[in-house]
Amino acid sequence: MLELRQVGAAYGSSHVLFGIDLSICEGEVVTLMGRNGMGKTSTVNSIMGLLPLTQGEIRFAGDRISGLPPHRIARAGLALVPEGRQVFPNLTVEENLIATAANRGGGTSPWTLKAVYDLFPALAPLARRGAGLLSGGEQQMLAVGRALMTNPRLIIFDEATEGLAPKIRAQIWAALQKIRSHGQSVLVIDKNIRMLSRFADRHVILEKGRVVWSGTSGELDADEGISTRFLSA
């Protein structure tokens, strides 16, 4: 479904990605792992058209999307839950959810307002509240719900549990499991290696903008040295 072929990218003259190869099949959950500053968010930004490529190409559902503006990439069926949530603070919860709503994946049981409120019951009584007045956890639920309302073919979670209280973090992970159970294709970035190992099919580890390891959850769990070399602080 998604394929990155020898992708390179730079911020001005500062190169941050060097020949990234990454693929995600339909219905598959893949993680992007690595220490801070190793290129995970830059890879996501390159996928979403927010960071121009210096080399390589990105294809989605067989079509080349590298070089397209972000709004066309989103319309193709990709959705991003960005680091830092980035909800629309001057809109209400419900306005945030319906602002970009569409059935881009063409599913027969699309995500609706009711489905999002069922996934995150805490949002329902806040439907008319301004998003800027929500707690961090409520904003994260809203960011996930907003992405789901586009009914994407592939959804990307960039640090969706970062900075949240343990109780809210557990709710987000439970929601991600439900989303996966619907057959959703997912690319996820997070620091919780244990949860990622349970949640995902495959893992890709970056170091200094390069892929240094990839494999299954079983392979990741079987080799403690991988975490020591590439993931520990």
MODA-V520778 format. One record per residue. N is the residue number from 0. RES is the residue in one small letter. PSI is psi in radians with two decimals (none if undefined). D_CENTER is the distance of its C-alpha to the mean C-alpha in Angstrom with 2 decimals. Layout:
# MODA-V520778
n=N res=RES psi=PSI d_center=D_CENTER
n=N res=RES psi=PSI d_center=D_CENTER
This chain:
# MODA-V520778
n=0 res=m psi=-0.90 d_center=14.89
n=1 res=l psi=2.33 d_center=12.96
n=2 res=e psi=2.19 d_center=15.14
n=3 res=l psi=2.22 d_center=15.38
n=4 res=r psi=1.92 d_center=19.06
n=5 res=q psi=0.82 d_center=20.47
n=6 res=v psi=2.23 d_center=18.15
n=7 res=g psi=2.63 d_center=19.61
n=8 res=a psi=2.78 d_center=18.85
n=9 res=a psi=2.62 d_center=20.67
n=10 res=y psi=1.76 d_center=21.01
n=11 res=g psi=-2.16 d_center=24.61
n=12 res=s psi=0.03 d_center=26.64
n=13 res=s psi=1.83 d_center=24.24
n=14 res=h psi=2.35 d_center=22.52
n=15 res=v psi=-0.37 d_center=19.22
n=16 res=l psi=2.42 d_center=18.10
n=17 res=f psi=1.60 d_center=20.79
n=18 res=g psi=0.81 d_center=20.64
n=19 res=i psi=2.19 d_center=17.12
n=20 res=d psi=2.23 d_center=17.23
n=21 res=l psi=2.40 d_center=14.22
n=22 res=s psi=2.59 d_center=14.18
n=23 res=i psi=2.19 d_center=12.43
n=24 res=c psi=2.86 d_center=14.94
n=25 res=e psi=2.29 d_center=14.93
n=26 res=g psi=0.04 d_center=14.17
n=27 res=e psi=2.61 d_center=12.89
n=28 res=v psi=2.12 d_center=10.29
n=29 res=v psi=2.45 d_center=9.81
n=30 res=t psi=2.68 d_center=9.01
n=31 res=l psi=2.01 d_center=9.41
n=32 res=m psi=2.85 d_center=12.11
n=33 res=g psi=2.85 d_center=14.90
n=34 res=r psi=2.95 d_center=16.85
n=35 res=n psi=2.44 d_center=16.24
n=36 res=g psi=0.25 d_center=16.93
n=37 res=m psi=-0.05 d_center=16.48
n=38 res=g psi=0.16 d_center=14.18
n=39 res=k psi=-0.94 d_center=10.58
n=40 res=t psi=-0.59 d_center=9.57
n=41 res=s psi=-0.66 d_center=12.31
n=42 res=t psi=-0.78 d_center=10.93
n=43 res=v psi=-0.78 d_center=7.75
n=44 res=n psi=-0.61 d_center=10.51
n=45 res=s psi=-0.66 d_center=12.70
n=46 res=i psi=-0.75 d_center=10.64
n=47 res=m psi=0.09 d_center=10.48
n=48 res=g psi=0.24 d_center=14.13
n=49 res=l psi=-0.23 d_center=14.16
n=50 res=l psi=1.99 d_center=15.77
n=51 res=p psi=2.56 d_center=18.65
n=52 res=l psi=2.58 d_center=19.30
n=53 res=t psi=-0.28 d_center=22.55
n=54 res=q psi=2.87 d_center=22.72
n=55 res=g psi=-2.97 d_center=21.30
n=56 res=e psi=2.80 d_center=19.42
n=57 res=i psi=2.27 d_center=16.22
n=58 res=r psi=2.49 d_center=16.88
n=59 res=f psi=2.18 d_center=15.12
n=60 res=a psi=0.63 d_center=17.28
n=61 res=g psi=-0.21 d_center=20.15
n=62 res=d psi=2.49 d_center=20.12
n=63 res=r psi=2.18 d_center=19.71
n=64 res=i psi=-0.26 d_center=17.16
n=65 res=s psi=2.33 d_center=17.63
n=66 res=g psi=-0.25 d_center=19.92
n=67 res=l psi=2.65 d_center=18.95
n=68 res=p psi=2.72 d_center=18.27
n=69 res=p psi=-0.67 d_center=14.87
n=70 res=h psi=-0.55 d_center=16.36
n=71 res=r psi=-0.59 d_center=17.47
n=72 res=i psi=-0.72 d_center=14.20
n=73 res=a psi=-0.74 d_center=12.75
n=74 res=r psi=-0.42 d_center=15.99
n=75 res=a psi=-0.28 d_center=15.61
n=76 res=g psi=0.32 d_center=12.96
n=77 res=l psi=2.49 d_center=9.47
n=78 res=a psi=2.54 d_center=7.52
n=79 res=l psi=2.24 d_center=5.28
n=80 res=v psi=1.75 d_center=5.42
n=81 res=p psi=2.74 d_center=6.99
n=82 res=e psi=2.32 d_center=8.83
n=83 res=g psi=0.10 d_center=12.09
n=84 res=r psi=-1.03 d_center=11.27
n=85 res=q psi=0.78 d_center=13.44
n=86 res=v psi=2.89 d_center=15.00
n=87 res=f psi=1.81 d_center=18.25
n=88 res=p psi=-0.48 d_center=20.82
n=89 res=n psi=-0.05 d_center=23.84
n=90 res=l psi=2.72 d_center=22.72
n=91 res=t psi=2.98 d_center=23.13
n=92 res=v psi=-0.87 d_center=20.52
n=93 res=e psi=-0.65 d_center=21.60
n=94 res=e psi=-0.66 d_center=21.74
n=95 res=n psi=-0.73 d_center=18.12
n=96 res=l psi=-0.63 d_center=17.25
n=97 res=i psi=-0.18 d_center=19.65
n=98 res=a psi=-0.70 d_center=19.35
n=99 res=t psi=0.33 d_center=16.96
n=100 res=a psi=2.41 d_center=17.54
n=101 res=a psi=2.92 d_center=18.20
n=102 res=n psi=1.19 d_center=18.26
n=103 res=r psi=-0.46 d_center=16.58
n=104 res=g psi=-0.20 d_center=16.12
n=105 res=g psi=0.43 d_center=19.80
n=106 res=g psi=2.70 d_center=19.62
n=107 res=t psi=-0.28 d_center=22.83
n=108 res=s psi=1.26 d_center=21.36
n=109 res=p psi=2.79 d_center=18.84
n=110 res=w psi=2.30 d_center=17.05
n=111 res=t psi=3.06 d_center=19.66
n=112 res=l psi=-0.78 d_center=20.52
n=113 res=k psi=-0.75 d_center=22.36
n=114 res=a psi=-0.69 d_center=19.61
n=115 res=v psi=-0.72 d_center=17.21
n=116 res=y psi=-0.55 d_center=20.20
n=117 res=d psi=-0.64 d_center=20.94
n=118 res=l psi=-0.69 d_center=17.51
n=119 res=f psi=1.41 d_center=17.96
n=120 res=p psi=-0.44 d_center=21.77
n=121 res=a psi=-0.39 d_center=21.88
n=122 res=l psi=-0.51 d_center=20.65
n=123 res=a psi=-0.86 d_center=23.51
n=124 res=p psi=-0.14 d_center=26.34
n=125 res=l psi=0.21 d_center=24.46
n=126 res=a psi=-0.60 d_center=24.07
n=127 res=r psi=0.12 d_center=26.55
n=128 res=r psi=2.52 d_center=25.61
n=129 res=g psi=2.38 d_center=24.25
n=130 res=a psi=-0.48 d_center=20.63
n=131 res=g psi=-0.23 d_center=21.97
n=132 res=l psi=-0.02 d_center=24.12
n=133 res=l psi=2.76 d_center=21.51
n=134 res=s psi=2.94 d_center=20.84
n=135 res=g psi=-0.72 d_center=17.69
n=136 res=g psi=-0.72 d_center=16.76
n=137 res=e psi=-0.67 d_center=17.66
n=138 res=q psi=-0.62 d_center=15.65
n=139 res=q psi=-0.72 d_center=12.45
n=140 res=m psi=-0.73 d_center=13.51
n=141 res=l psi=-0.72 d_center=14.23
n=142 res=a psi=-0.70 d_center=10.93
n=143 res=v psi=-0.81 d_center=9.39
n=144 res=g psi=-0.69 d_center=12.61
n=145 res=r psi=-0.74 d_center=12.62
n=146 res=a psi=-0.73 d_center=9.55
n=147 res=l psi=-0.58 d_center=11.26
n=148 res=m psi=-0.25 d_center=14.49
n=149 res=t psi=-0.10 d_center=13.69
n=150 res=n psi=1.06 d_center=13.72
n=151 res=p psi=2.80 d_center=11.38
n=152 res=r psi=-0.49 d_center=12.10
n=153 res=l psi=2.32 d_center=8.56
n=154 res=i psi=2.41 d_center=5.41
n=155 res=i psi=2.21 d_center=1.91
n=156 res=f psi=2.01 d_center=2.08
n=157 res=d psi=1.75 d_center=4.59
n=158 res=e psi=0.92 d_center=7.75
n=159 res=a psi=-0.30 d_center=7.75
n=160 res=t psi=0.11 d_center=11.26
n=161 res=e psi=2.25 d_center=12.66
n=162 res=g psi=0.21 d_center=16.18
n=163 res=l psi=2.68 d_center=16.60
n=164 res=a psi=2.62 d_center=19.83
n=165 res=p psi=-0.71 d_center=20.02
n=166 res=k psi=-0.77 d_center=20.77
n=167 res=i psi=-0.67 d_center=17.79
n=168 res=r psi=-0.74 d_center=15.49
n=169 res=a psi=-0.63 d_center=17.14
n=170 res=q psi=-0.68 d_center=16.60
n=171 res=i psi=-0.75 d_center=12.83
n=172 res=w psi=-0.69 d_center=12.95
n=173 res=a psi=-0.69 d_center=15.49
n=174 res=a psi=-0.70 d_center=13.48
n=175 res=l psi=-0.66 d_center=10.63
n=176 res=q psi=-0.70 d_center=13.68
n=177 res=k psi=-0.71 d_center=15.11
n=178 res=i psi=-0.74 d_center=12.21
n=179 res=r psi=-0.67 d_center=12.45
n=180 res=s psi=-0.31 d_center=16.20
n=181 res=h psi=0.01 d_center=16.05
n=182 res=g psi=0.27 d_center=15.18
n=183 res=q psi=2.36 d_center=11.70
n=184 res=s psi=2.37 d_center=10.04
n=185 res=v psi=2.43 d_center=6.70
n=186 res=l psi=2.20 d_center=5.08
n=187 res=v psi=2.43 d_center=4.64
n=188 res=i psi=2.27 d_center=6.52
n=189 res=d psi=2.84 d_center=9.38
n=190 res=k psi=-0.17 d_center=13.13
n=191 res=n psi=1.61 d_center=14.51
n=192 res=i psi=-0.69 d_center=15.70
n=193 res=r psi=-0.81 d_center=17.72
n=194 res=m psi=-0.67 d_center=15.08
n=195 res=l psi=-0.67 d_center=12.73
n=196 res=s psi=-0.64 d_center=15.94
n=197 res=r psi=-0.57 d_center=16.66
n=198 res=f psi=-0.61 d_center=13.36
n=199 res=a psi=2.80 d_center=12.53
n=200 res=d psi=-0.78 d_center=14.88
n=201 res=r psi=2.82 d_center=14.55
n=202 res=h psi=2.50 d_center=13.64
n=203 res=v psi=2.21 d_center=13.84
n=204 res=i psi=2.30 d_center=15.31
n=205 res=l psi=2.54 d_center=15.83
n=206 res=e psi=2.12 d_center=18.92
n=207 res=k psi=0.76 d_center=20.16
n=208 res=g psi=0.24 d_center=17.98
n=209 res=r psi=2.61 d_center=19.04
n=210 res=v psi=2.12 d_center=18.00
n=211 res=v psi=-0.21 d_center=20.46
n=212 res=w psi=2.56 d_center=19.65
n=213 res=s psi=2.58 d_center=17.92
n=214 res=g psi=-3.08 d_center=18.89
n=215 res=t psi=3.00 d_center=18.62
n=216 res=s psi=-0.68 d_center=18.35
n=217 res=g psi=-0.73 d_center=22.12
n=218 res=e psi=-0.64 d_center=22.62
n=219 res=l psi=-0.78 d_center=20.47
n=220 res=d psi=-0.54 d_center=22.46
n=221 res=a psi=-0.32 d_center=25.70
n=222 res=d psi=1.64 d_center=25.63
n=223 res=e psi=-0.40 d_center=25.50
n=224 res=g psi=-0.44 d_center=26.25
n=225 res=i psi=-0.84 d_center=22.78
n=226 res=s psi=-0.72 d_center=21.43
n=227 res=t psi=-0.74 d_center=24.55
n=228 res=r psi=-0.67 d_center=24.35
n=229 res=f psi=-0.28 d_center=20.76
n=230 res=l psi=-0.45 d_center=18.95
n=231 res=s psi=2.64 d_center=21.68
n=232 res=a psi=none d_center=22.43
